[in-house]
Amino acid sequence: MKPQKVTIKRAADMRYVGQEHAVTVDLPLAVFKKRDRDEIKRLFDAMHELRYGTSAPQERAEIVSLRSTVSGVMRKPTQATIDAGQRKPPVAAFAGKRQVFFGTGFEPTPTYRRAALLAGNRINGPALIEEHASTTVLMPGDACEADAYGNLVIAVGGAR
């Protein structure tokens, strides 16, 4: 996918000779093309004045570093959707039950495979929804529904 618009910005970190801290100065392309050292110095003096309230046009300055930033604006890619299902998750999504402690004691808790859930599937807590890198815990009273993009939309304690 190619960018629709590309922007290139150039800047120099500069300081007066003998100073420790540098000031970043934006440099237009025309300054580079002309190799205009006087304009670079003038831009630095103006930025130093703006930043510190003082400048020293008669003093020598040095470039500490140069940078280019290239940014591209791209069309938003289409987002993949998952297959639609019924309200009840498919049998393939059910992974069994586990004993889980919910503050008052252990409860047998249904466990689901997230990758097998379909859009529109609804799970009421308590439940566990597992995937390769994490587990979503639905507390008693919570409810979860898989949306068209595979997100888990959770109503905590019945709230939405």
N, C-alpha and C positions, 0 to 999 in steps of 0.2 A: 504494500500500500504506500503510495507516494504522498508526501505532504502537500497540502493545498497552498500553503504560504510558508516561506522560509524567511526568517529574520536573523541578521548577523549583527552583533554588537561588539565593539572593540573598546578596550579600556587599558589604562596604564596605571600601575601603582607607582606614585612618585613622591619624592621628598626633597627638601632642600639639603644640599651637601652638608653632612655632619649631623643631620637629624636622625632620630631612631625610627619614628613612626611615619608610615606612608599614607598618602591620600589617594583614593581611587578617582581617576579622571576619565570620563567617557570621551572617546575619540571618534569623531565622524570619519567615514571612509575617505572623504575628500582630503583630510589631513594626512592620511596614509599615502594616498595617491600623489600628493604634492611633496611628500617628505618634508613638511613644513615644521621645522623644529621651533621656530619662533611662535607659531600658533599653538603647538603642544605646550610650550612654556606659559603662554598667555592663559590657556585653559586651566593649567595647573594653578597658576597664581589666583585666578578667579575662584577656583574650587577651594583653595586654602583660605582665601578671604571669607568665603561663605561659611566654611566649617569652623574656622578659628577666630574670625573677626579681624584677621590681619594677614598681610602677605608681604613678600619681599621681592618685587620684580627685578631688583638689581642683583639679587643673589643667584648663584648657580643652582640648578636642580638636577636630579638624576632619576632615571627610570629604574625601579627595583624589579618590576615584572610587567609583562604584557599578557593580556588574555583576550580570547575571542569566545563569544557565546553564540552558538547556533541553535535557534529554536524553530521547530516546525509545527504548524497547526495541521492536524489531520481530521478527516471525517471520523465521527464516532463509529466504531465498529458495531455491527449488529450483535446483539447478545443472544447466545444460544438458549433455547428453552428445553425443558424436559417434557417427556410424554405426560399426557393427562391420565389421571386414574380416578378411581372412585373415592368416596369419603374414607372408606376403610383401606388401610395399606395392604398391598399384595402379600400373599403368604411368603414370598421370597424375601420380603423386608424384615420379617420377624426372625430374631436371632435367639429366642429363648427367654428365660427369666433368670434374674440374679437377686440375691439377698442384698438390699441396699439400706443403709441406716439413714433415716430422715428425721433425726432429732428425738423421736419418741421410741424408737426401736427399729429393728430390721423388718423390711417388707419385701415380699417377692415382687420384683419389678420387671415388667416387660422391657426387652431390649430390641432395638431396631437397627438395621443397616441403612445408613443415610443414602448410600449410592443406589439403593433399590427403591427408594421412595419415589412416588409419582406426584405430579401437580394435583392439588386438591385432597391429597391424603391428610387425614387429621388424626392426631394422637393426643390422648388425654393423659395428664400426669397422675400418678408418678410413672415416669418412663425414662429410659436412656436411649439416646440416638448416637450410634457410634460411627466414626469414620477413621481413616488411616491416621490422622494426626490429632484428633480431639474427640471428646464425648460431650454431647449436650445433655444436661440434666433437666428434666421436667419435674418440678416439685409437685406434690399433691395439690390439686386445684389449678395447675397450669394447663394450658392447651396449646397445641402447636399445629400449624398447617403448612404444608409445602406449597410454595407458590409456583408460577409457571417457569421461573428461572432457577428453581432449586433452592431458593432461600427458605429458611425456617422462620416463619412468622409466629412469634410466641406471645400469647396472652398470659401474663403473669397473674396468677390467682384469679383468673376469670376476667381481668381487665384487658382492654384492647389498646 
